[in-house]
Amino acid sequence: MMDSKLPNVGTTIFTTIGKLAHKHNAVNLSQGFPNFGADAALLDLAQQAISSGHNQYAPMQGIYSLREVIADKIESLYGRYYHPENEITITASATQGIFTAISAFIKPNDEVVVFKPAYDCYEPAIELCGGIVVPIQLESANFKIQWDVFKSTISHKTKMVIINTPHNPTGTILSKEDMTQLQLILEGTDIIVVSDEVYEHLVFDGNQHESVAKYKDLATRSIICASFGKTFHVTGWKMGYCAAPKELMAEFQKVHQYVVFCVNHPMQRAVAEYLRTPENYLGLNQFYQQKRDYFLSAIEDSRFIKTPSAGTYFQVLDYSKITAENDIAYAERLIREYKIASIPISVFNLNKQDNQQLRFCFAKTEETLDKAAEILNTL
Ligand SMILES: Cc1ncc(COP(=O)(O)O)c(C=O)c1O
């Protein structure tokens, strides 16, 4: 028997559902990626970067021009300047940034607080470092963090807390009050925050993204993880960045340089150029809000209970008025019998708690959303 370092990790739900969806030729709203192309201007920039010869290793931290434009972007949006010299690192996607941030700081028996439901890459990284995941399950009615519960959970053993706003899988966002509470509770501790902000440009209904960068005391203890894949409809490029104060970034880079050393060079050139035009990302809120509204109005008469997503490109639907089946069984039956794929929320919950909720990705063309709605309205 193999002595596994991750005995509880098997095939992820995304693979299982993806395979089943493929087999049954289902409308696939399960995995989180767009089924439409990226801006042709960005693709041209990538091609130009390749043909003009930027095909050898980039610097370990990423090319300077990209780090510079990221520093300006964060400052103009959130009012804090991260120095491109030593406070920003380009990563091979947010997943690598998060993994590296956790590996750089977590030692055996360090506790890391994770709010559940949670995106699935945090916990294996913590466990590989010998850290202890301390989960806090959020109520399925609104997924709000009860800050008094968080306060009573942390102790001298807590090394890190991972937050994620806008939040996958629930489509909720943290408010100014949430961030202020977090900042206050962490005051006087050495707790590090890993802030997963990959959906920072997908916030709806006139709300603002509350980056940790906006909160002075929080920012000094935080590592921000961001993803160009999400922002520019190029999830396959697997490129992102981390930003943190220089003391934290120095430790991050010690690990980063032995995980990947450096990241895809021509794509960095393309993104550096593309980021110079803020309109290339500032319109995303509206673009995805329209998709959310299109999807929700198309399924308005369905029997699902729908609380509109406040951010990300995911919509949670509660099917408790339709059937009493558990969410994994129902998600699988929807693929087999109705040819529509979604992700059951229980897989992200503590002890796979089932609240009869499914996650649907609306980063899809109107044609795909129409096909999905047609099916969902019959249930
Ligand atoms: C919350 C969250 N964090 C991180 C990631 C990973 O992003 P990337 O593709 O840049 O690794 C995802 C992707 O789905 C996500 O939803």
The ligand as a Gaussian input file, in Angstrom:
#p B3LYP/6-31G(d) Opt

LIG

0 1
 C      -11.088000      30.941000      -6.170000
 C      -10.079000      30.499000      -7.152000
 N       -8.778000      30.626000      -6.861000
 C       -7.816000      30.231000      -7.712000
 C       -8.137000      29.677000      -8.931000
 C       -7.034000      29.233000      -9.840000
 O       -6.740000      30.201000     -10.817000
 P       -5.634000      29.886000     -11.917000
 O       -6.328000      29.284000     -13.085000
 O       -4.995000      31.211000     -12.234000
 O       -4.680000      28.938000     -11.295000
 C       -9.466000      29.497000      -9.276000
 C       -9.829000      28.846000     -10.548000
 O      -10.932000      28.365000     -10.733000
 C      -10.466000      29.922000      -8.370000
 O      -11.773000      29.789000      -8.667000

